Amino acid sequence: MDIHYVELFDYYGELFTDKQKEYFTDYYFNNLTLQEIADNNNVSRNAVHKNIKDIIQKLDYYESKLNLYSNKKKIEKLISNIDENIKVKIEELI
């Protein structure tokens, strides 16, 4: 499983259609094969593959423009060395 895309999906998942979310979830979280997803949705394996590939490309695009995930990682690194009370309050905000 590619954890990077799972983490990006946590940020940008709501930007996808219900069907795209279902394909991504089945593939990355439920560990279904492309063929199993295709069979469950009465579509071709190629259609599922194309959708997942499109989702991955869009996740990369969204992150390249918005940087939500990379900024969170930078903030986490910065706050790792500060007072615990302040750290907790900042983490609640992000």
C-alpha atoms as an extended CHARMM CRD file, in Angstrom:
* protein
*
        94  EXT
         1         1  MET       CA              0.0000000000        0.0000000000        0.0000000000  PROA      1               0.0000000000
         2         2  ASP       CA              1.2700000000        3.4450000000       -0.8460000000  PROA      2               0.0000000000
         3         3  ILE       CA              0.8390000000        5.3190000000        2.4340000000  PROA      3               0.0000000000
         4         4  HSD       CA              1.6390000000        8.6530000000        0.8250000000  PROA      4               0.0000000000
         5         5  TYR       CA             -1.5170000000        8.5150000000       -1.2990000000  PROA      5               0.0000000000
         6         6  VAL       CA             -3.6170000000        7.2740000000        1.5820000000  PROA      6               0.0000000000
         7         7  GLU       CA             -2.5020000000       10.2890000000        3.6020000000  PROA      7               0.0000000000
         8         8  LEU       CA             -3.2010000000       12.6480000000        0.7010000000  PROA      8               0.0000000000
         9         9  PHE       CA             -6.6150000000       11.0440000000        0.3290000000  PROA      9               0.0000000000
        10        10  ASP       CA             -7.3210000000       11.9550000000        3.9600000000  PROA      10              0.0000000000
        11        11  TYR       CA             -6.8850000000       15.5960000000        2.9520000000  PROA      11              0.0000000000
        12        12  TYR       CA             -8.4210000000       15.6930000000       -0.4920000000  PROA      12              0.0000000000
        13        13  GLY       CA            -10.7930000000       12.7200000000       -0.5520000000  PROA      13              0.0000000000
        14        14  GLU       CA            -13.9240000000       14.8280000000       -0.3480000000  PROA      14              0.0000000000
        15        15  LEU       CA            -13.0540000000       16.3830000000       -3.7070000000  PROA      15              0.0000000000
        16        16  PHE       CA            -13.8080000000       13.1020000000       -5.4680000000  PROA      16              0.0000000000
        17        17  THR       CA            -17.0840000000       11.5440000000       -6.5490000000  PROA      17              0.0000000000
        18        18  ASP       CA            -18.6570000000        8.8220000000       -4.4460000000  PROA      18              0.0000000000
        19        19  LYS       CA            -17.6550000000        6.2320000000       -7.0450000000  PROA      19              0.0000000000
        20        20  GLN       CA            -14.0430000000        7.4140000000       -7.0800000000  PROA      20              0.0000000000
        21        21  LYS       CA            -13.9520000000        7.2970000000       -3.2870000000  PROA      21              0.0000000000
        22        22  GLU       CA            -15.3780000000        3.7880000000       -3.3830000000  PROA      22              0.0000000000
        23        23  TYR       CA            -12.7360000000        2.5880000000       -5.8850000000  PROA      23              0.0000000000
        24        24  PHE       CA             -9.8990000000        4.1680000000       -3.9080000000  PROA      24              0.0000000000
        25        25  THR       CA            -11.1670000000        2.7860000000       -0.6050000000  PROA      25              0.0000000000
        26        26  ASP       CA            -11.6690000000       -0.6910000000       -2.0160000000  PROA      26              0.0000000000
        27        27  TYR       CA             -8.2170000000       -0.7070000000       -3.5760000000  PROA      27              0.0000000000
        28        28  TYR       CA             -6.1220000000        0.9030000000       -0.8400000000  PROA      28              0.0000000000
        29        29  PHE       CA             -8.0600000000        0.1580000000        2.3570000000  PROA      29              0.0000000000
        30        30  ASN       CA             -9.9200000000       -3.0750000000        1.5740000000  PROA      30              0.0000000000
        31        31  ASN       CA             -7.0740000000       -4.5480000000       -0.5140000000  PROA      31              0.0000000000
        32        32  LEU       CA             -9.3720000000       -5.6210000000       -3.3260000000  PROA      32              0.0000000000
        33        33  THR       CA             -7.8460000000       -6.3220000000       -6.7130000000  PROA      33              0.0000000000
        34        34  LEU       CA             -8.7870000000       -4.2650000000       -9.7360000000  PROA      34              0.0000000000
        35        35  GLN       CA            -10.7570000000       -7.2290000000      -11.0370000000  PROA      35              0.0000000000
        36        36  GLU       CA            -12.6710000000       -7.6390000000       -7.7810000000  PROA      36              0.0000000000
        37        37  ILE       CA            -13.5950000000       -3.9620000000       -7.7850000000  PROA      37              0.0000000000
        38        38  ALA       CA            -14.6270000000       -4.2110000000      -11.4360000000  PROA      38              0.0000000000
        39        39  ASP       CA            -16.7900000000       -7.2660000000      -10.7410000000  PROA      39              0.0000000000
        40        40  ASN       CA            -18.4500000000       -5.5750000000       -7.7500000000  PROA      40              0.0000000000
        41        41  ASN       CA            -19.3060000000       -2.5130000000       -9.8510000000  PROA      41              0.0000000000
        42        42  ASN       CA            -20.1190000000       -4.1880000000      -13.1700000000  PROA      42              0.0000000000
        43        43  VAL       CA            -17.4130000000       -2.2930000000      -15.0270000000  PROA      43              0.0000000000
        44        44  SER       CA            -14.2320000000       -3.3180000000      -16.7840000000  PROA      44              0.0000000000
        45        45  ARG       CA            -10.9500000000       -3.8070000000      -14.9590000000  PROA      45              0.0000000000
        46        46  ASN       CA             -9.5130000000       -1.1120000000      -17.2210000000  PROA      46              0.0000000000
        47        47  ALA       CA            -12.1830000000        1.3780000000      -16.0920000000  PROA      47              0.0000000000
        48        48  VAL       CA            -11.2310000000        0.8060000000      -12.4500000000  PROA      48              0.0000000000
        49        49  HSD       CA             -7.5230000000        1.0940000000      -13.2500000000  PROA      49              0.0000000000
        50        50  LYS       CA             -8.0990000000        4.3550000000      -15.1230000000  PROA      50              0.0000000000
        51        51  ASN       CA            -10.1360000000        5.7990000000      -12.2510000000  PROA      51              0.0000000000
        52        52  ILE       CA             -7.5040000000        4.9270000000       -9.6600000000  PROA      52              0.0000000000
        53        53  LYS       CA             -4.7680000000        6.3350000000      -11.8780000000  PROA      53              0.0000000000
        54        54  ASP       CA             -6.7980000000        9.5470000000      -12.3140000000  PROA      54              0.0000000000
        55        55  ILE       CA             -7.3120000000        9.8170000000       -8.5610000000  PROA      55              0.0000000000
        56        56  ILE       CA             -3.5650000000        9.4530000000       -7.9420000000  PROA      56              0.0000000000
        57        57  GLN       CA             -2.8150000000       12.1520000000      -10.5150000000  PROA      57              0.0000000000
        58        58  LYS       CA             -5.3950000000       14.4730000000       -8.9650000000  PROA      58              0.0000000000
        59        59  LEU       CA             -4.0190000000       13.8590000000       -5.4730000000  PROA      59              0.0000000000
        60        60  ASP       CA             -0.5700000000       14.8370000000       -6.7120000000  PROA      60              0.0000000000
        61        61  TYR       CA             -2.0130000000       17.8960000000       -8.4490000000  PROA      61              0.0000000000
        62        62  TYR       CA             -4.0220000000       19.0580000000       -5.4280000000  PROA      62              0.0000000000
        63        63  GLU       CA             -1.0240000000       18.6720000000       -3.1460000000  PROA      63              0.0000000000
        64        64  SER       CA              1.2510000000       20.5100000000       -5.5880000000  PROA      64              0.0000000000
        65        65  LYS       CA             -1.1410000000       23.4720000000       -5.5760000000  PROA      65              0.0000000000
        66        66  LEU       CA             -2.3930000000       23.5010000000       -1.9760000000  PROA      66              0.0000000000
        67        67  ASN       CA              0.4470000000       21.8630000000       -0.0040000000  PROA      67              0.0000000000
        68        68  LEU       CA             -1.8360000000       20.9040000000        2.8780000000  PROA      68              0.0000000000
        69        69  TYR       CA             -0.0370000000       17.6580000000        3.6610000000  PROA      69              0.0000000000
        70        70  SER       CA              3.4980000000       18.9880000000        3.2840000000  PROA      70              0.0000000000
        71        71  ASN       CA              2.6730000000       22.0560000000        5.3820000000  PROA      71              0.0000000000
        72        72  LYS       CA              1.2580000000       19.8400000000        8.1220000000  PROA      72              0.0000000000
        73        73  LYS       CA              4.4860000000       17.8280000000        8.1500000000  PROA      73              0.0000000000
        74        74  LYS       CA              6.5390000000       21.0270000000        8.3910000000  PROA      74              0.0000000000
        75        75  ILE       CA              4.4050000000       22.2910000000       11.2600000000  PROA      75              0.0000000000
        76        76  GLU       CA              4.6870000000       18.9690000000       13.0790000000  PROA      76              0.0000000000
        77        77  LYS       CA              8.4540000000       19.1350000000       12.7770000000  PROA      77              0.0000000000
        78        78  LEU       CA              8.5290000000       22.7000000000       14.1230000000  PROA      78              0.0000000000
        79        79  ILE       CA              6.3200000000       21.9730000000       17.1140000000  PROA      79              0.0000000000
        80        80  SER       CA              8.1070000000       18.7830000000       18.0940000000  PROA      80              0.0000000000
        81        81  ASN       CA             10.5550000000       20.8020000000       20.2150000000  PROA      81              0.0000000000
        82        82  ILE       CA              8.2350000000       23.2370000000       21.9720000000  PROA      82              0.0000000000
        83        83  ASP       CA              6.4290000000       23.2370000000       25.3120000000  PROA      83              0.0000000000
        84        84  GLU       CA              3.9360000000       20.3600000000       25.6140000000  PROA      84              0.0000000000
        85        85  ASN       CA              0.9280000000       22.5760000000       26.4860000000  PROA      85              0.0000000000
        86        86  ILE       CA              1.5140000000       24.8120000000       23.4820000000  PROA      86              0.0000000000
        87        87  LYS       CA              2.1500000000       21.7550000000       21.3270000000  PROA      87              0.0000000000
        88        88  VAL       CA             -1.2220000000       20.2180000000       22.2740000000  PROA      88              0.0000000000
        89        89  LYS       CA             -3.0530000000       23.4440000000       21.4770000000  PROA      89              0.0000000000
        90        90  ILE       CA             -1.3780000000       23.7750000000       18.0880000000  PROA      90              0.0000000000
        91        91  GLU       CA             -2.0700000000       20.1210000000       17.2300000000  PROA      91              0.0000000000
        92        92  GLU       CA             -5.7470000000       20.6780000000       17.9980000000  PROA      92              0.0000000000
        93        93  LEU       CA             -5.7670000000       23.4050000000       15.3710000000  PROA      93              0.0000000000
        94        94  ILE       CA             -4.1860000000       21.2770000000       12.6720000000  PROA      94              0.0000000000
